Amino acid sequence: MAQHVCPWWVGHFLASPFRRFAHNPRKILAPHVRPGMTVLDLGPGMASFTLDLARFAGPAGRVIAVDIQPRMLREVEKRAAKAGLPYTLVEVQAAASFSAWQVLEAAVTATKSLDDKVLIQWLRTHQVDTIQGRLRFNGPSNYGDDLMRVKQVQNGRWVTVYPKEYAAPGATLQVQ
């Protein structure tokens, strides 16, 4: 994985104020992003463009940041909270696709086989750590136990808001 994914710590350099001299997000984005738009930020790193996207889209707009690295997304959350921006993070599609590869890689590596019956048997008895969390394939839904929970950043914290029995105290789903 490290060969194909930017290491999380490089994100600090990408979000550096010095980078703004060469790649000023405001100059680059201003002609393209208008208030009320929904913008998809793929691979936001540590929010070097995300926060300006949110400012241009305004309160009526929305920015959806998708990254395969949870550590990058946590930094986006922190920076958005510090900037006082409302922020809901959506990463499910990219994370699910990457997780599928992680599951397949784990099963093939462990069994040293490409036979689907061998892989399925191994997956029924083992859990696999992925970017979405630990996944299991031995019971109902065949997923991680917390994947069906909805989380949002509220008051600068990443909290579960649904289902109600798992929601943080006082947290409810906020829709913009």
Residue pairs with C-beta under 8 A, 6 or more apart in sequence:
5 68
5 69
6 43
6 45
6 69
8 69
8 71
8 72
10 45
11 45
11 46
11 72
11 75
12 46
13 19
14 45
14 46
14 48
15 45
15 46
15 47
15 48
15 75
15 79
19 48
23 48
25 48
25 49
25 52
25 53
26 52
28 49
29 49
29 52
29 53
29 56
30 56
33 39
33 53
33 56
33 57
33 61
34 56
34 57
34 61
35 56
35 57
35 58
35 60
35 61
36 57
36 58
36 60
36 61
37 56
37 57
37 61
37 62
38 57
38 61
38 62
38 63
38 64
39 53
39 57
39 61
39 62
39 63
39 64
40 63
40 64
40 66
41 49
41 50
41 53
41 63
41 64
41 65
41 66
42 66
42 67
42 94
43 66
43 67
44 50
44 65
44 66
44 67
44 72
44 73
44 76
45 67
45 72
46 72
46 75
46 76
46 79
47 65
47 75
47 76
47 79
47 80
50 63
50 65
50 76
50 79
50 80
51 79
51 80
51 83
51 85
53 63
54 61
54 63
54 80
54 85
54 87
55 85
57 63
59 86
59 176
62 88
62 176
63 87
64 90
65 73
65 76
65 89
65 90
65 91
66 90
66 91
66 93
66 94
67 73
67 76
67 91
67 94
68 94
68 95
68 98
68 131
69 131
70 131
73 89
73 91
74 158
76 87
76 89
77 87
77 89
77 153
77 158
80 87
80 153
81 87
81 153
81 156
81 157
82 156
86 174
86 176
87 153
88 152
88 153
88 174
88 176
89 151
89 152
89 153
89 158
95 130
95 131
95 132
96 132
98 130
98 131
99 130
99 131
99 132
99 135
102 128
102 129
102 130
102 131
103 123
103 128
103 130
103 135
104 119
106 126
106 128
107 119
107 122
107 123
107 126
107 128
108 114
108 119
110 122
110 126
111 118
111 119
111 122
113 119
120 137
123 137
124 137
124 138
125 138
127 134
127 135
127 136
128 134
128 135
132 144
132 147
133 144
133 146
133 147
134 144
135 143
135 144
135 147
136 142
136 143
136 144
136 145
141 147
141 148
146 160
146 166
148 163
149 160
149 162
149 163
149 166
150 160
150 161
150 162
150 173
151 158
151 159
151 160
151 161
152 158
152 159
152 161
152 171
152 173
152 174
153 159
154 161
154 171
154 174
157 168
159 167
159 168
159 171
160 166
160 167
160 168
160 171
161 167
161 168
161 171
161 172
161 173
161 174
162 173
